[in-house]
């Protein structure tokens, strides 16, 4: 029985090893731009974040979470969402 299990597992492992890109995580990258007030000084600010998601659909929950990451209050106005590309984190951060 061990032999049968090995025969089933080894071809899959060999196939995965032959394709190094199979385990690469690709993300959909977006740029979110806001105008609003910051938490610290309550001054008007413009804010921008670059965020990668596995899915290319943007939901209100994602926007609200992204506002927190941008450092703006929840009533900040989203003025732009730009789709950048489908790429790895390493590709996105490349110089």
C-alpha positions, 0 to 999 in steps of 0.5 A: 500500500505504501508503494501506491501512495508514493506513486500517487504523490511523487508525480505531483511533487515532481510536476510542482518542482518542475514549475517554480512559478506554481507557488508564486502568489499573484495579487491585483494591485490598486492605488486608493486616494482619499481626501479627509481628516487625519486622526491626530491633528484633525487637519485636512489631508490627502492620503494614498495607499497601494494595496494588493488583493487576491481578488480584483473586486473591491468591496466597501469592507475593503475600502473601509479597512483601507481607509484605516491603513491610510490614516484617515477618518472613516468619513474620508472621501474616496476620490480615486481607485486605480487598478495597477496590475496583476503581479507578485509583491516582489514585482510591485516593489521592484525598482 
